[in-house]
Every structure is written in C-alpha cells, then in structure tokens.
Amino acid sequence: MPVDVVNGHELYYEVLGRGDPVLCMGGWGTFCHENHGHLARGLVDRHQVILFDYRGIRDSGDDLSQPSTMALHASDAIGLLDHLGLRNVHLVGLVGMGACICQEIAIRRPDLARSMLNMGAWCEVDEYLRDQLEMFRWLHRDLGFLAFQKAVTLLSFDAEYYNANKDRLLGPDGGWKELNGHYAAHARLIDACVGFESKSRLGEIRCPSLIVHAGRDVVTTPRHTRPIEQGIPGAHGLLWEDVAHVVAGREQKIRFANTLFDWLAAN
C-alpha cells in the first residue's frame, strides 16, 4: 500500500474494498497492516474502507516542529481524502482520538462528511479525563510500555473479558503494540488529545450523527459522550449499558457491526 506526501509529511494509507467510502479511525494505534481484523466484520465486503497510520505510528512520518493537535491530525485525514478525490464520506471514529478527528472533519469540511459515528469520544477534556491521559503518559515514560499497556488494558475492557483474554491482550503482540518503543510518538498523540475542544463548535455539524454511549466505559464515560449528542443538531444517541471502552467479545462485536451497517445503509 502507498506512502504519499500528504499535508507536509509522509502518510501511509490503505484503501480496501469497493462501494460507498468509509473513513475508519481508532485510538492510539492503526487499523492498517495486520490489524484489519479489528474492523467490523464484513465492512470491507460492503464498502470502500480508507485507513491510515497516524503521524509517528508505523509507516507514517512526523514533523516534530509542528505542535501535535487534533486539528493537525484532521488536516492529515482531510488531505488524504482530497488526495484520493473523495467526497461525501462516512466518518467512523472509535475508542479515542479517531472519534475526535471525525468531529473536526465534519466541522471544517462538511462536503466530506456524509455521516458520522462517534464512540469512545469527548468534546472537551475535564480534569478526570485529563488526569487519566496524563497518567498514561507518565506510566509509559517512567515505567515503560508494558506498564502502560497493562494499565490502559485494565481500564479499556471489562473484568470478564480481561480474565479470559489476558495473555492475548498483554505483551509485545498485544494491544497498543504500535507504541512499543515509540514513547515520543505516543506523547504527541496525548498532546493532541488533552488539547482537544469541540463543544463550542458542535452546532456547526450538519451530517447525520450517531453517538454511542458505552455504559461501562471508565475512560470516555457517557458523561463525556452525552454532550456530543446534545451539541450536534439532530444527533442520535445509543446507550449500551454493558460495553466498556473497547467493544470486545463475539456478541458485542456482532451488535456493533449490525448497528454500523444499519447506520451506513440509512445514510
């Protein structure tokens, strides 16, 4: 898959499948490379799916002279969609900053936003979220990647799933593996997260928007996601009481895929 200069840096991206375009973004990692299995099953069979590595992650470069902001990452995504000649794209952002980037795109370039799905998101950073994000920073910096990985995994999955899958979730091939050995890139992603605010601008979003509230999420809690639904004109909200920060397990993944496909088909 190609690496092209987009928004002033080398950006790695992948375009999979055919059909109406869907831009998918997650948290501090990538859906690219060997991570296609984390996409909703069947999505690539139904749609053209656009993925990319965030700055400093895997095969995308970075320009350290530029402050890391959510606006910068949104400019990368916008630049990629322009590079591909796409308009009217479904925006799907999950478990963290990808959802925030979706908001930025929908605000700044309404011509690109056909619909938006947000989950695990926020529109302003309160002290609770800020201190969690900064905790992840100093854990990685002072105690190393594996300590950070264990902490973020414990907060991202419910107890039943963690107990059943601990060996697979932790270690060099486990979650957030793209950050292993790349603290500086992780710190810049955290900079973008703690500096993000869209609450004052959500009223500018005009595309159909679905906000999923995860009842067991202790990072981006429903207290963080409900203001997004309330701030976007005509937005729809969906509360899943039993879901933590990351959708996990067969039943939850099937539910998410069906919800996503119904949403995309309706918009």
C-alpha positions in Angstrom: 0.0 0.0 0.0 1.2 3.5 -0.7 3.1 6.2 1.3 2.5 9.6 -0.2 3.3 13.1 1.0 0.0 14.4 2.5 -0.2 17.6 4.5 3.5 18.0 4.5 4.6 14.6 5.8 4.8 11.0 4.6 1.5 9.3 5.3 0.9 5.6 5.0 -2.7 4.6 3.9 -4.7 1.7 2.7 -7.9 1.6 0.6 -9.8 -1.7 0.9 -12.9 -2.9 -0.8 -15.4 -1.2 -3.1 -18.6 0.8 -2.6 -19.5 3.9 -0.7 -16.4 5.3 1.1 -15.9 4.9 4.8 -13.0 6.5 6.7 -12.2 4.5 9.8 -10.1 5.8 12.7 -9.4 4.4 16.1 -7.3 5.4 19.2 -3.6 5.3 19.7 -2.9 2.7 17.0 -3.9 1.8 13.5 -6.4 -0.4 11.6 -3.7 -0.8 8.9 -1.2 -3.6 8.2 -2.2 -6.8 10.1 -4.9 -5.1 12.1 -7.8 -5.4 9.6 -9.4 -8.0 11.9 -10.3 -5.1 14.3 -12.6 -3.6 11.7 -16.3 -4.5 11.8 -16.5 -7.9 10.2 -18.0 -7.6 6.7 -17.3 -3.9 6.4 -14.7 -4.3 3.6 -17.2 -6.5 1.7 -19.7 -3.8 1.6 -17.8 -0.5 1.4 -14.6 1.1 0.2 -12.7 1.5 3.5 -10.0 4.1 4.0 -7.4 3.6 6.7 -4.2 5.4 7.6 -1.4 5.4 10.2 -1.3 8.5 12.4 1.8 10.6 12.5 4.7 8.8 14.0 2.9 5.4 14.0 4.2 2.5 11.9 4.9 3.8 8.4 3.7 7.4 8.7 6.3 10.1 9.3 6.0 13.2 11.5 7.2 16.8 11.6 8.3 17.4 15.2 8.5 21.2 14.6 4.6 21.2 14.4 2.7 21.1 17.6 0.6 18.0 17.8 -3.1 18.9 17.8 -6.3 17.2 16.8 -6.7 19.9 14.1 -3.3 18.7 12.6 -4.5 15.1 12.5 -7.8 16.2 11.0 -5.8 18.0 8.3 -4.0 14.8 7.6 -7.3 12.9 7.1 -8.8 15.8 5.0 -5.6 15.9 2.9 -5.8 12.1 2.3 -9.5 12.3 1.3 -8.7 15.2 -1.1 -5.7 13.2 -2.4 -8.0 10.3 -3.2 -10.6 12.6 -4.8 -13.3 11.6 -2.3 -16.3 13.5 -1.1 -19.4 12.5 0.9 -17.6 10.0 3.1 -19.0 8.1 6.1 -16.8 9.0 9.1 -16.4 6.3 11.7 -14.3 7.1 14.8 -13.9 4.7 17.7 -12.2 4.4 21.1 -10.4 7.7 21.4 -8.9 10.3 19.1 -10.3 8.9 15.9 -13.8 10.0 17.0 -12.5 13.5 17.8 -10.9 13.7 14.4 -14.3 12.8 12.9 -15.8 15.8 14.7 -13.1 18.1 13.3 -13.6 16.9 9.8 -17.4 17.3 10.0 -16.9 20.9 11.3 -14.2 22.0 8.9 -15.2 20.2 5.7 -18.9 19.5 5.6 -18.6 18.5 1.9 -16.6 15.4 3.1 -19.0 14.3 5.8 -21.9 12.1 4.6 -22.5 10.7 8.1 -20.6 10.4 11.4 -20.4 7.7 14.0 -18.7 8.5 17.3 -17.8 6.1 20.1 -15.3 6.5 23.0 -15.2 10.2 22.3 -15.2 13.6 24.0 -15.8 17.2 23.1 -13.9 18.8 26.0 -11.4 17.5 28.5 -12.4 17.6 32.1 -9.9 17.1 34.9 -10.9 13.4 35.2 -10.1 12.6 31.6 -7.0 14.9 31.6 -5.5 13.1 34.6 -6.1 9.7 33.0 -4.5 10.7 29.8 -1.5 12.2 31.7 -1.3 9.1 33.8 -0.9 7.0 30.6 1.9 9.4 29.6 4.0 9.1 32.7 3.4 5.4 33.0 4.9 4.9 29.5 7.6 7.4 30.1 8.7 6.4 33.6 7.8 2.7 33.9 7.9 1.6 30.2 5.5 0.4 27.6 4.4 -2.8 29.3 3.3 -0.9 32.4 1.3 1.5 30.3 -0.2 -1.4 28.3 -1.4 -3.2 31.4 -3.0 0.0 32.8 -4.8 1.0 29.6 -6.0 -2.6 29.1 -7.4 -2.8 32.6 -9.3 0.4 32.0 -10.5 -0.5 28.5 -12.0 -3.9 29.0 -14.4 -5.3 31.5 -13.3 -7.9 34.0 -14.8 -10.9 32.4 -13.1 -10.3 29.0 -9.8 -9.3 30.6 -9.7 -12.5 32.7 -10.5 -14.7 29.7 -8.0 -13.0 27.3 -5.2 -11.5 29.4 -2.5 -13.5 27.7 -3.6 -12.2 24.3 -4.2 -8.6 25.4 -0.8 -8.1 27.0 2.8 -8.4 25.7 4.7 -7.3 22.6 1.9 -8.6 20.3 -1.0 -7.3 22.5 -2.9 -4.1 22.4 -1.4 -0.8 21.5 1.7 -2.6 20.2 2.4 0.2 17.7 3.5 2.4 20.6 6.1 -0.1 21.9 9.5 1.6 21.7 7.8 4.8 20.5 7.2 6.9 23.5 7.7 10.2 21.7 5.1 9.4 19.2 2.7 8.4 22.0 3.3 11.6 23.9 2.5 13.6 20.8 -0.8 11.7 20.4 -1.6 12.5 24.0 -0.8 16.2 23.4 -3.5 16.2 20.7 -6.0 14.5 23.0 -5.6 16.8 26.0 -5.7 19.9 23.8 -8.9 19.0 22.0 -12.2 21.0 22.4 -15.1 21.0 20.1 -18.1 21.6 22.4 -18.3 25.2 21.3 -18.4 24.2 17.6 -20.6 21.1 17.6 -23.6 23.1 16.4 -21.8 23.5 13.0 -22.0 19.8 12.3 -24.8 19.1 9.7 -24.3 15.5 8.7 -26.4 12.7 10.3 -24.5 11.7 13.5 -24.8 8.7 15.8 -23.2 8.8 19.2 -22.7 5.5 21.0 -22.5 5.8 24.8 -20.7 2.9 26.5 -22.1 2.4 30.0 -19.1 0.6 31.4 -16.5 2.9 29.8 -14.4 4.4 32.6 -12.2 6.5 30.3 -14.5 8.2 27.9 -17.6 7.8 30.0 -21.2 8.6 29.0 -20.6 11.9 30.9 -18.1 12.7 28.1 -20.1 11.4 25.2 -23.6 12.7 26.0 -22.5 16.4 25.5 -21.6 15.4 21.9 -25.1 14.1 21.2 -26.6 17.2 22.9 -24.4 19.6 20.9 -24.9 18.3 17.4 -28.2 19.3 15.8 -30.4 16.2 15.2 -27.9 13.7 16.5 -29.0 10.3 17.6 -27.7 8.6 20.8 -27.5 4.9 21.6 -26.7 3.7 25.2 -25.0 0.3 25.5 -25.0 -0.4 29.3 -22.8 -3.5 29.1 -20.0 -2.1 26.9 -16.6 -0.8 28.1 -14.2 1.5 26.3 -13.4 -1.2 23.7 -16.1 -3.3 22.0 -15.0 -6.9 22.8 -16.3 -10.4 22.6 -18.4 -12.1 19.9 -21.8 -10.7 21.0 -20.7 -7.1 21.3 -18.8 -7.2 18.0 -21.8 -8.6 16.2 -24.0 -6.0 17.8 -21.6 -3.2 16.7 -21.3 -4.5 13.2 -25.1 -4.7 12.7 -25.5 -1.2 14.2 -22.9 0.2 11.9 -24.2 -1.5 8.8 -27.8 -0.3 9.6 -26.5 3.2 10.1 -24.5 3.3 6.9 -27.4 1.9 4.9 -29.8 4.5 6.3 -27.5 7.4 5.4 
